[in-house]
Amino acid sequence: MRFWMILLCTLCATQAVAAAGGDRDSDVAATVRSLERSKFDAQQNKDAAVLNAIFDDALIWVDQDGELSTKAGFLEDLRNSSSTQLRIVPDSLTVTVFDGIAVVVGIYDETGIRAGRPYHRRCRFIDSWAFKRGKWMCIAATATSTIKPIPR
């Protein structure tokens, strides 16, 4: 009888720990989803201050054309770009949490004007986030897309 009580208590404790971990993971996922939306809003509005706050100093960014950038390079390109992003919105986001790392896989839709011509692209992206110095920071980002001119 004592064996069964110990076994039952162990199973209950294991379930409680697993449930607590699941709650934490869903809290982290919600936080990272919010940060992703902030990232897209900041890109659309060319808000370098917001991006500077959520990008880690060691960020590696691979854009849709395969160009590799650092945080400083990305922010500089954003400030100096003659392109205008009219709309950049995530359509779907899946967040998977691994201890102090969160990986986001999703799709976003972007329209804008580049070199005087309208464009539309739909991109699949993967962003990696790490919990550093008490907050979630984007440490790596990549996207793939096709650019589609808007018919006139």
CNS distance restraints for C-alpha pairs under 8 A (distance, minus, plus):
assign (resid   1 and name CA) (resid   5 and name CA) 6.43 0.50 0.50
assign (resid   2 and name CA) (resid   6 and name CA) 6.25 0.50 0.50
assign (resid   3 and name CA) (resid   7 and name CA) 6.10 0.50 0.50
assign (resid   4 and name CA) (resid   8 and name CA) 5.98 0.50 0.50
assign (resid   5 and name CA) (resid   9 and name CA) 6.11 0.50 0.50
assign (resid   6 and name CA) (resid  10 and name CA) 6.05 0.50 0.50
assign (resid   7 and name CA) (resid  11 and name CA) 6.18 0.50 0.50
assign (resid   8 and name CA) (resid  12 and name CA) 6.20 0.50 0.50
assign (resid   9 and name CA) (resid  13 and name CA) 6.10 0.50 0.50
assign (resid  10 and name CA) (resid  14 and name CA) 6.09 0.50 0.50
assign (resid  11 and name CA) (resid  15 and name CA) 6.19 0.50 0.50
assign (resid  12 and name CA) (resid  16 and name CA) 6.22 0.50 0.50
assign (resid  13 and name CA) (resid  17 and name CA) 6.22 0.50 0.50
assign (resid  14 and name CA) (resid  18 and name CA) 6.13 0.50 0.50
assign (resid  15 and name CA) (resid  19 and name CA) 5.99 0.50 0.50
assign (resid  16 and name CA) (resid  20 and name CA) 6.12 0.50 0.50
assign (resid  17 and name CA) (resid  21 and name CA) 6.18 0.50 0.50
assign (resid  18 and name CA) (resid  22 and name CA) 6.16 0.50 0.50
assign (resid  19 and name CA) (resid  23 and name CA) 6.23 0.50 0.50
assign (resid  20 and name CA) (resid  24 and name CA) 6.22 0.50 0.50
assign (resid  21 and name CA) (resid  25 and name CA) 6.11 0.50 0.50
assign (resid  22 and name CA) (resid  26 and name CA) 6.20 0.50 0.50
assign (resid  23 and name CA) (resid  27 and name CA) 6.17 0.50 0.50
assign (resid  24 and name CA) (resid  28 and name CA) 6.15 0.50 0.50
assign (resid  25 and name CA) (resid  29 and name CA) 6.04 0.50 0.50
assign (resid  25 and name CA) (resid  97 and name CA) 6.01 0.50 0.50
assign (resid  26 and name CA) (resid  30 and name CA) 6.13 0.50 0.50
assign (resid  27 and name CA) (resid  31 and name CA) 6.26 0.50 0.50
assign (resid  28 and name CA) (resid  32 and name CA) 6.12 0.50 0.50
assign (resid  28 and name CA) (resid  97 and name CA) 7.30 0.50 0.50
assign (resid  28 and name CA) (resid 102 and name CA) 7.96 0.50 0.50
assign (resid  29 and name CA) (resid  33 and name CA) 6.04 0.50 0.50
assign (resid  29 and name CA) (resid  95 and name CA) 5.58 0.50 0.50
assign (resid  29 and name CA) (resid  96 and name CA) 7.14 0.50 0.50
assign (resid  29 and name CA) (resid  97 and name CA) 6.93 0.50 0.50
assign (resid  29 and name CA) (resid 102 and name CA) 7.57 0.50 0.50
assign (resid  30 and name CA) (resid  34 and name CA) 6.26 0.50 0.50
assign (resid  31 and name CA) (resid  35 and name CA) 6.32 0.50 0.50
assign (resid  32 and name CA) (resid  36 and name CA) 6.11 0.50 0.50
assign (resid  32 and name CA) (resid  95 and name CA) 7.55 0.50 0.50
assign (resid  32 and name CA) (resid 102 and name CA) 7.57 0.50 0.50
assign (resid  32 and name CA) (resid 129 and name CA) 7.77 0.50 0.50
assign (resid  32 and name CA) (resid 136 and name CA) 7.32 0.50 0.50
assign (resid  33 and name CA) (resid  37 and name CA) 6.35 0.50 0.50
assign (resid  33 and name CA) (resid  93 and name CA) 7.16 0.50 0.50
assign (resid  33 and name CA) (resid  95 and name CA) 7.37 0.50 0.50
assign (resid  34 and name CA) (resid  38 and name CA) 6.26 0.50 0.50
assign (resid  35 and name CA) (resid  39 and name CA) 6.09 0.50 0.50
assign (resid  35 and name CA) (resid  54 and name CA) 7.55 0.50 0.50
assign (resid  36 and name CA) (resid  40 and name CA) 6.35 0.50 0.50
assign (resid  37 and name CA) (resid  41 and name CA) 6.17 0.50 0.50
assign (resid  37 and name CA) (resid  89 and name CA) 7.87 0.50 0.50
assign (resid  37 and name CA) (resid  90 and name CA) 7.29 0.50 0.50
assign (resid  38 and name CA) (resid  42 and name CA) 5.98 0.50 0.50
assign (resid  38 and name CA) (resid  50 and name CA) 7.73 0.50 0.50
assign (resid  39 and name CA) (resid  43 and name CA) 6.17 0.50 0.50
assign (resid  39 and name CA) (resid  50 and name CA) 7.49 0.50 0.50
assign (resid  39 and name CA) (resid  51 and name CA) 6.32 0.50 0.50
assign (resid  39 and name CA) (resid  54 and name CA) 7.73 0.50 0.50
assign (resid  40 and name CA) (resid  44 and name CA) 6.22 0.50 0.50
assign (resid  40 and name CA) (resid  88 and name CA) 6.23 0.50 0.50
assign (resid  40 and name CA) (resid  89 and name CA) 6.53 0.50 0.50
assign (resid  40 and name CA) (resid  90 and name CA) 7.48 0.50 0.50
assign (resid  41 and name CA) (resid  45 and name CA) 6.18 0.50 0.50
assign (resid  41 and name CA) (resid  88 and name CA) 7.31 0.50 0.50
assign (resid  41 and name CA) (resid  89 and name CA) 7.84 0.50 0.50
assign (resid  42 and name CA) (resid  46 and name CA) 5.62 0.50 0.50
assign (resid  42 and name CA) (resid  47 and name CA) 4.66 0.50 0.50
assign (resid  42 and name CA) (resid  48 and name CA) 7.04 0.50 0.50
assign (resid  42 and name CA) (resid  50 and name CA) 6.24 0.50 0.50
assign (resid  42 and name CA) (resid  51 and name CA) 6.44 0.50 0.50
assign (resid  43 and name CA) (resid  47 and name CA) 6.36 0.50 0.50
assign (resid  43 and name CA) (resid  48 and name CA) 7.87 0.50 0.50
assign (resid  43 and name CA) (resid  51 and name CA) 7.69 0.50 0.50
assign (resid  43 and name CA) (resid  78 and name CA) 7.81 0.50 0.50
assign (resid  43 and name CA) (resid  85 and name CA) 7.87 0.50 0.50
assign (resid  43 and name CA) (resid  88 and name CA) 7.79 0.50 0.50
assign (resid  44 and name CA) (resid  84 and name CA) 7.96 0.50 0.50
assign (resid  44 and name CA) (resid  85 and name CA) 5.38 0.50 0.50
assign (resid  44 and name CA) (resid  86 and name CA) 6.69 0.50 0.50
assign (resid  44 and name CA) (resid  87 and name CA) 6.32 0.50 0.50
assign (resid  44 and name CA) (resid  88 and name CA) 6.00 0.50 0.50
assign (resid  45 and name CA) (resid  85 and name CA) 7.84 0.50 0.50
assign (resid  46 and name CA) (resid  78 and name CA) 6.31 0.50 0.50
assign (resid  46 and name CA) (resid  79 and name CA) 6.90 0.50 0.50
assign (resid  47 and name CA) (resid  51 and name CA) 6.66 0.50 0.50
assign (resid  48 and name CA) (resid  52 and name CA) 5.83 0.50 0.50
assign (resid  48 and name CA) (resid  75 and name CA) 6.13 0.50 0.50
assign (resid  48 and name CA) (resid  78 and name CA) 7.51 0.50 0.50
assign (resid  48 and name CA) (resid  79 and name CA) 7.48 0.50 0.50
assign (resid  49 and name CA) (resid  53 and name CA) 6.32 0.50 0.50
assign (resid  50 and name CA) (resid  54 and name CA) 6.50 0.50 0.50
assign (resid  51 and name CA) (resid  55 and name CA) 5.81 0.50 0.50
assign (resid  51 and name CA) (resid  75 and name CA) 7.79 0.50 0.50
assign (resid  52 and name CA) (resid  56 and name CA) 7.80 0.50 0.50
assign (resid  52 and name CA) (resid  71 and name CA) 7.78 0.50 0.50
assign (resid  52 and name CA) (resid  75 and name CA) 7.66 0.50 0.50
assign (resid  54 and name CA) (resid 136 and name CA) 7.37 0.50 0.50
assign (resid  54 and name CA) (resid 137 and name CA) 5.18 0.50 0.50
assign (resid  54 and name CA) (resid 138 and name CA) 6.09 0.50 0.50
assign (resid  55 and name CA) (resid  59 and name CA) 6.27 0.50 0.50
assign (resid  55 and name CA) (resid  71 and name CA) 6.84 0.50 0.50
assign (resid  55 and name CA) (resid 137 and name CA) 5.49 0.50 0.50
assign (resid  55 and name CA) (resid 138 and name CA) 4.81 0.50 0.50
assign (resid  55 and name CA) (resid 139 and name CA) 6.48 0.50 0.50
assign (resid  56 and name CA) (resid  71 and name CA) 7.37 0.50 0.50
assign (resid  56 and name CA) (resid 137 and name CA) 5.37 0.50 0.50
assign (resid  56 and name CA) (resid 138 and name CA) 5.72 0.50 0.50
assign (resid  56 and name CA) (resid 139 and name CA) 5.39 0.50 0.50
assign (resid  57 and name CA) (resid  71 and name CA) 6.12 0.50 0.50
assign (resid  57 and name CA) (resid  72 and name CA) 7.99 0.50 0.50
assign (resid  58 and name CA) (resid  70 and name CA) 6.99 0.50 0.50
assign (resid  58 and name CA) (resid  71 and name CA) 6.81 0.50 0.50
assign (resid  58 and name CA) (resid 139 and name CA) 6.57 0.50 0.50
assign (resid  59 and name CA) (resid  70 and name CA) 5.64 0.50 0.50
assign (resid  59 and name CA) (resid  71 and name CA) 5.24 0.50 0.50
assign (resid  59 and name CA) (resid 138 and name CA) 6.84 0.50 0.50
assign (resid  59 and name CA) (resid 139 and name CA) 4.53 0.50 0.50
assign (resid  59 and name CA) (resid 140 and name CA) 5.37 0.50 0.50
assign (resid  59 and name CA) (resid 141 and name CA) 7.89 0.50 0.50
assign (resid  60 and name CA) (resid  68 and name CA) 7.08 0.50 0.50
assign (resid  60 and name CA) (resid  69 and name CA) 6.01 0.50 0.50
assign (resid  60 and name CA) (resid  70 and name CA) 5.16 0.50 0.50
assign (resid  60 and name CA) (resid  71 and name CA) 6.85 0.50 0.50
assign (resid  60 and name CA) (resid 139 and name CA) 6.48 0.50 0.50
assign (resid  60 and name CA) (resid 140 and name CA) 4.78 0.50 0.50
assign (resid  60 and name CA) (resid 141 and name CA) 6.48 0.50 0.50
assign (resid  61 and name CA) (resid  68 and name CA) 5.72 0.50 0.50
assign (resid  61 and name CA) (resid  69 and name CA) 4.98 0.50 0.50
assign (resid  61 and name CA) (resid  70 and name CA) 6.11 0.50 0.50
assign (resid  61 and name CA) (resid  71 and name CA) 7.37 0.50 0.50
assign (resid  61 and name CA) (resid  74 and name CA) 7.41 0.50 0.50
assign (resid  61 and name CA) (resid 140 and name CA) 5.77 0.50 0.50
assign (resid  61 and name CA) (resid 141 and name CA) 4.88 0.50 0.50
assign (resid  61 and name CA) (resid 142 and name CA) 5.94 0.50 0.50
assign (resid  62 and name CA) (resid  66 and name CA) 5.64 0.50 0.50
assign (resid  62 and name CA) (resid  67 and name CA) 5.46 0.50 0.50
assign (resid  62 and name CA) (resid  68 and name CA) 4.60 0.50 0.50
assign (resid  62 and name CA) (resid  69 and name CA) 6.31 0.50 0.50
assign (resid  62 and name CA) (resid 141 and name CA) 6.20 0.50 0.50
assign (resid  62 and name CA) (resid 142 and name CA) 4.63 0.50 0.50
assign (resid  62 and name CA) (resid 143 and name CA) 6.82 0.50 0.50
assign (resid  63 and name CA) (resid  67 and name CA) 5.42 0.50 0.50
assign (resid  63 and name CA) (resid  68 and name CA) 6.73 0.50 0.50
assign (resid  63 and name CA) (resid  69 and name CA) 7.93 0.50 0.50
assign (resid  63 and name CA) (resid 141 and name CA) 7.98 0.50 0.50
assign (resid  63 and name CA) (resid 142 and name CA) 5.82 0.50 0.50
assign (resid  63 and name CA) (resid 143 and name CA) 5.80 0.50 0.50
assign (resid  63 and name CA) (resid 144 and name CA) 7.46 0.50 0.50
assign (resid  64 and name CA) (resid 123 and name CA) 7.80 0.50 0.50
assign (resid  64 and name CA) (resid 142 and name CA) 7.34 0.50 0.50
assign (resid  64 and name CA) (resid 143 and name CA) 5.20 0.50 0.50
assign (resid  64 and name CA) (resid 144 and name CA) 4.81 0.50 0.50
assign (resid  64 and name CA) (resid 145 and name CA) 5.72 0.50 0.50
assign (resid  65 and name CA) (resid 144 and name CA) 7.63 0.50 0.50
assign (resid  69 and name CA) (resid  73 and name CA) 5.45 0.50 0.50
assign (resid  69 and name CA) (resid  74 and name CA) 5.68 0.50 0.50
assign (resid  70 and name CA) (resid  74 and name CA) 5.99 0.50 0.50
assign (resid  71 and name CA) (resid  75 and name CA) 6.18 0.50 0.50
assign (resid  72 and name CA) (resid  76 and name CA) 6.08 0.50 0.50
assign (resid  73 and name CA) (resid  77 and name CA) 6.10 0.50 0.50
assign (resid  74 and name CA) (resid  78 and name CA) 6.14 0.50 0.50
assign (resid  75 and name CA) (resid  79 and name CA) 6.28 0.50 0.50
assign (resid  76 and name CA) (resid  80 and name CA) 6.20 0.50 0.50
assign (resid  77 and name CA) (resid  81 and name CA) 5.62 0.50 0.50
assign (resid  82 and name CA) (resid 114 and name CA) 7.12 0.50 0.50
assign (resid  82 and name CA) (resid 115 and name CA) 7.44 0.50 0.50
assign (resid  83 and name CA) (resid 112 and name CA) 7.22 0.50 0.50
assign (resid  83 and name CA) (resid 113 and name CA) 5.62 0.50 0.50
assign (resid  83 and name CA) (resid 114 and name CA) 4.56 0.50 0.50
assign (resid  83 and name CA) (resid 115 and name CA) 6.78 0.50 0.50
assign (resid  84 and name CA) (resid 112 and name CA) 5.36 0.50 0.50
assign (resid  84 and name CA) (resid 113 and name CA) 5.18 0.50 0.50
assign (resid  84 and name CA) (resid 114 and name CA) 6.63 0.50 0.50
assign (resid  85 and name CA) (resid 110 and name CA) 7.14 0.50 0.50
assign (resid  85 and name CA) (resid 111 and name CA) 6.08 0.50 0.50
assign (resid  85 and name CA) (resid 112 and name CA) 4.23 0.50 0.50
assign (resid  85 and name CA) (resid 113 and name CA) 6.57 0.50 0.50
assign (resid  86 and name CA) (resid 110 and name CA) 7.60 0.50 0.50
assign (resid  86 and name CA) (resid 111 and name CA) 5.62 0.50 0.50
assign (resid  86 and name CA) (resid 112 and name CA) 4.67 0.50 0.50
assign (resid  86 and name CA) (resid 113 and name CA) 7.46 0.50 0.50
assign (resid  87 and name CA) (resid 109 and name CA) 7.68 0.50 0.50
assign (resid  87 and name CA) (resid 110 and name CA) 5.47 0.50 0.50
assign (resid  87 and name CA) (resid 111 and name CA) 5.28 0.50 0.50
assign (resid  87 and name CA) (resid 112 and name CA) 6.68 0.50 0.50
assign (resid  88 and name CA) (resid 108 and name CA) 6.77 0.50 0.50
assign (resid  88 and name CA) (resid 109 and name CA) 5.63 0.50 0.50
assign (resid  88 and name CA) (resid 110 and name CA) 4.28 0.50 0.50
assign (resid  88 and name CA) (resid 111 and name CA) 6.58 0.50 0.50
assign (resid  89 and name CA) (resid 108 and name CA) 5.40 0.50 0.50
assign (resid  89 and name CA) (resid 109 and name CA) 5.42 0.50 0.50
assign (resid  89 and name CA) (resid 110 and name CA) 6.57 0.50 0.50
assign (resid  90 and name CA) (resid 106 and name CA) 7.21 0.50 0.50
assign (resid  90 and name CA) (resid 107 and name CA) 5.81 0.50 0.50
assign (resid  90 and name CA) (resid 108 and name CA) 3.94 0.50 0.50
assign (resid  90 and name CA) (resid 109 and name CA) 6.28 0.50 0.50
assign (resid  91 and name CA) (resid 106 and name CA) 7.33 0.50 0.50
assign (resid  91 and name CA) (resid 107 and name CA) 5.54 0.50 0.50
assign (resid  91 and name CA) (resid 108 and name CA) 5.26 0.50 0.50
assign (resid  91 and name CA) (resid 109 and name CA) 6.87 0.50 0.50
assign (resid  92 and name CA) (resid 106 and name CA) 5.11 0.50 0.50
assign (resid  92 and name CA) (resid 107 and name CA) 5.43 0.50 0.50
assign (resid  92 and name CA) (resid 108 and name CA) 7.15 0.50 0.50
assign (resid  93 and name CA) (resid 104 and name CA) 6.44 0.50 0.50
assign (resid  93 and name CA) (resid 105 and name CA) 5.84 0.50 0.50
assign (resid  93 and name CA) (resid 106 and name CA) 4.40 0.50 0.50
assign (resid  93 and name CA) (resid 107 and name CA) 6.93 0.50 0.50
assign (resid  94 and name CA) (resid 104 and name CA) 5.54 0.50 0.50
assign (resid  94 and name CA) (resid 105 and name CA) 5.27 0.50 0.50
assign (resid  94 and name CA) (resid 106 and name CA) 6.11 0.50 0.50
assign (resid  95 and name CA) (resid 102 and name CA) 6.52 0.50 0.50
assign (resid  95 and name CA) (resid 103 and name CA) 5.67 0.50 0.50
assign (resid  95 and name CA) (resid 104 and name CA) 4.53 0.50 0.50
assign (resid  95 and name CA) (resid 105 and name CA) 6.63 0.50 0.50
assign (resid  96 and name CA) (resid 102 and name CA) 5.60 0.50 0.50
assign (resid  96 and name CA) (resid 103 and name CA) 5.30 0.50 0.50
assign (resid  96 and name CA) (resid 104 and name CA) 6.53 0.50 0.50
assign (resid  97 and name CA) (resid 101 and name CA) 5.98 0.50 0.50
assign (resid  97 and name CA) (resid 102 and name CA) 4.39 0.50 0.50
assign (resid  97 and name CA) (resid 103 and name CA) 6.52 0.50 0.50
assign (resid  98 and name CA) (resid 102 and name CA) 5.97 0.50 0.50
assign (resid 100 and name CA) (resid 130 and name CA) 5.68 0.50 0.50
assign (resid 100 and name CA) (resid 131 and name CA) 5.14 0.50 0.50
assign (resid 101 and name CA) (resid 128 and name CA) 7.13 0.50 0.50
assign (resid 101 and name CA) (resid 129 and name CA) 5.62 0.50 0.50
assign (resid 101 and name CA) (resid 130 and name CA) 4.54 0.50 0.50
assign (resid 101 and name CA) (resid 131 and name CA) 6.43 0.50 0.50
assign (resid 102 and name CA) (resid 128 and name CA) 5.91 0.50 0.50
assign (resid 102 and name CA) (resid 129 and name CA) 5.02 0.50 0.50
assign (resid 102 and name CA) (resid 130 and name CA) 6.40 0.50 0.50
assign (resid 103 and name CA) (resid 126 and name CA) 7.00 0.50 0.50
assign (resid 103 and name CA) (resid 127 and name CA) 5.88 0.50 0.50
assign (resid 103 and name CA) (resid 128 and name CA) 4.63 0.50 0.50
assign (resid 103 and name CA) (resid 129 and name CA) 6.26 0.50 0.50
assign (resid 104 and name CA) (resid 125 and name CA) 7.89 0.50 0.50
assign (resid 104 and name CA) (resid 126 and name CA) 5.51 0.50 0.50
assign (resid 104 and name CA) (resid 127 and name CA) 5.09 0.50 0.50
assign (resid 104 and name CA) (resid 128 and name CA) 6.31 0.50 0.50
assign (resid 104 and name CA) (resid 129 and name CA) 7.99 0.50 0.50
assign (resid 105 and name CA) (resid 124 and name CA) 7.48 0.50 0.50
assign (resid 105 and name CA) (resid 125 and name CA) 5.79 0.50 0.50
assign (resid 105 and name CA) (resid 126 and name CA) 4.61 0.50 0.50
assign (resid 105 and name CA) (resid 127 and name CA) 6.69 0.50 0.50
assign (resid 106 and name CA) (resid 124 and name CA) 5.70 0.50 0.50
assign (resid 106 and name CA) (resid 125 and name CA) 5.44 0.50 0.50
assign (resid 106 and name CA) (resid 126 and name CA) 6.65 0.50 0.50
assign (resid 107 and name CA) (resid 122 and name CA) 7.01 0.50 0.50
assign (resid 107 and name CA) (resid 123 and name CA) 5.46 0.50 0.50
assign (resid 107 and name CA) (resid 124 and name CA) 4.38 0.50 0.50
assign (resid 107 and name CA) (resid 125 and name CA) 6.02 0.50 0.50
assign (resid 108 and name CA) (resid 122 and name CA) 5.81 0.50 0.50
assign (resid 108 and name CA) (resid 123 and name CA) 5.34 0.50 0.50
assign (resid 108 and name CA) (resid 124 and name CA) 6.58 0.50 0.50
assign (resid 108 and name CA) (resid 125 and name CA) 7.66 0.50 0.50
assign (resid 109 and name CA) (resid 120 and name CA) 7.58 0.50 0.50
assign (resid 109 and name CA) (resid 121 and name CA) 6.07 0.50 0.50
assign (resid 109 and name CA) (resid 122 and name CA) 4.55 0.50 0.50
assign (resid 109 and name CA) (resid 123 and name CA) 6.42 0.50 0.50
assign (resid 110 and name CA) (resid 120 and name CA) 5.71 0.50 0.50
assign (resid 110 and name CA) (resid 121 and name CA) 5.30 0.50 0.50
assign (resid 110 and name CA) (resid 122 and name CA) 6.21 0.50 0.50
assign (resid 110 and name CA) (resid 123 and name CA) 7.91 0.50 0.50
assign (resid 111 and name CA) (resid 118 and name CA) 7.34 0.50 0.50
assign (resid 111 and name CA) (resid 119 and name CA) 5.61 0.50 0.50
assign (resid 111 and name CA) (resid 120 and name CA) 4.40 0.50 0.50
assign (resid 111 and name CA) (resid 121 and name CA) 6.48 0.50 0.50
assign (resid 112 and name CA) (resid 118 and name CA) 5.64 0.50 0.50
assign (resid 112 and name CA) (resid 119 and name CA) 5.45 0.50 0.50
assign (resid 112 and name CA) (resid 120 and name CA) 6.65 0.50 0.50
assign (resid 113 and name CA) (resid 117 and name CA) 5.26 0.50 0.50
assign (resid 113 and name CA) (resid 118 and name CA) 4.29 0.50 0.50
assign (resid 113 and name CA) (resid 119 and name CA) 5.90 0.50 0.50
assign (resid 114 and name CA) (resid 118 and name CA) 6.34 0.50 0.50
assign (resid 114 and name CA) (resid 119 and name CA) 7.01 0.50 0.50
assign (resid 117 and name CA) (resid 149 and name CA) 7.54 0.50 0.50
assign (resid 118 and name CA) (resid 149 and name CA) 6.01 0.50 0.50
assign (resid 118 and name CA) (resid 150 and name CA) 5.87 0.50 0.50
assign (resid 119 and name CA) (resid 147 and name CA) 6.40 0.50 0.50
assign (resid 119 and name CA) (resid 148 and name CA) 5.69 0.50 0.50
assign (resid 119 and name CA) (resid 149 and name CA) 4.50 0.50 0.50
assign (resid 119 and name CA) (resid 150 and name CA) 5.65 0.50 0.50
assign (resid 120 and name CA) (resid 147 and name CA) 5.86 0.50 0.50
assign (resid 120 and name CA) (resid 148 and name CA) 5.08 0.50 0.50
assign (resid 120 and name CA) (resid 149 and name CA) 6.07 0.50 0.50
assign (resid 120 and name CA) (resid 150 and name CA) 6.48 0.50 0.50
assign (resid 121 and name CA) (resid 145 and name CA) 6.22 0.50 0.50
assign (resid 121 and name CA) (resid 146 and name CA) 5.66 0.50 0.50
assign (resid 121 and name CA) (resid 147 and name CA) 4.77 0.50 0.50
assign (resid 121 and name CA) (resid 148 and name CA) 5.90 0.50 0.50
assign (resid 122 and name CA) (resid 145 and name CA) 5.80 0.50 0.50
assign (resid 122 and name CA) (resid 146 and name CA) 6.70 0.50 0.50
assign (resid 122 and name CA) (resid 147 and name CA) 7.71 0.50 0.50
assign (resid 123 and name CA) (resid 143 and name CA) 6.09 0.50 0.50
assign (resid 123 and name CA) (resid 144 and name CA) 5.37 0.50 0.50
assign (resid 123 and name CA) (resid 145 and name CA) 4.42 0.50 0.50
assign (resid 123 and name CA) (resid 146 and name CA) 7.31 0.50 0.50
assign (resid 124 and name CA) (resid 143 and name CA) 5.56 0.50 0.50
assign (resid 124 and name CA) (resid 144 and name CA) 5.51 0.50 0.50
assign (resid 124 and name CA) (resid 145 and name CA) 6.65 0.50 0.50
assign (resid 125 and name CA) (resid 141 and name CA) 7.35 0.50 0.50
assign (resid 125 and name CA) (resid 142 and name CA) 5.61 0.50 0.50
assign (resid 125 and name CA) (resid 143 and name CA) 4.09 0.50 0.50
assign (resid 125 and name CA) (resid 144 and name CA) 6.45 0.50 0.50
assign (resid 126 and name CA) (resid 141 and name CA) 5.87 0.50 0.50
assign (resid 126 and name CA) (resid 142 and name CA) 5.51 0.50 0.50
assign (resid 126 and name CA) (resid 143 and name CA) 6.45 0.50 0.50
assign (resid 127 and name CA) (resid 138 and name CA) 7.01 0.50 0.50
assign (resid 127 and name CA) (resid 139 and name CA) 7.73 0.50 0.50
assign (resid 127 and name CA) (resid 140 and name CA) 5.69 0.50 0.50
assign (resid 127 and name CA) (resid 141 and name CA) 4.31 0.50 0.50
assign (resid 127 and name CA) (resid 142 and name CA) 6.45 0.50 0.50
assign (resid 128 and name CA) (resid 138 and name CA) 5.89 0.50 0.50
assign (resid 128 and name CA) (resid 139 and name CA) 5.71 0.50 0.50
assign (resid 128 and name CA) (resid 140 and name CA) 5.10 0.50 0.50
assign (resid 128 and name CA) (resid 141 and name CA) 6.35 0.50 0.50
assign (resid 129 and name CA) (resid 136 and name CA) 6.20 0.50 0.50
assign (resid 129 and name CA) (resid 137 and name CA) 5.34 0.50 0.50
assign (resid 129 and name CA) (resid 138 and name CA) 4.35 0.50 0.50
assign (resid 129 and name CA) (resid 139 and name CA) 5.47 0.50 0.50
assign (resid 129 and name CA) (resid 140 and name CA) 7.16 0.50 0.50
assign (resid 130 and name CA) (resid 136 and name CA) 5.55 0.50 0.50
assign (resid 130 and name CA) (resid 137 and name CA) 5.44 0.50 0.50
assign (resid 130 and name CA) (resid 138 and name CA) 6.54 0.50 0.50
assign (resid 130 and name CA) (resid 139 and name CA) 6.52 0.50 0.50
assign (resid 131 and name CA) (resid 135 and name CA) 5.35 0.50 0.50
assign (resid 131 and name CA) (resid 136 and name CA) 4.41 0.50 0.50
assign (resid 131 and name CA) (resid 137 and name CA) 6.28 0.50 0.50
assign (resid 132 and name CA) (resid 136 and name CA) 6.18 0.50 0.50
assign (resid 132 and name CA) (resid 137 and name CA) 6.62 0.50 0.50
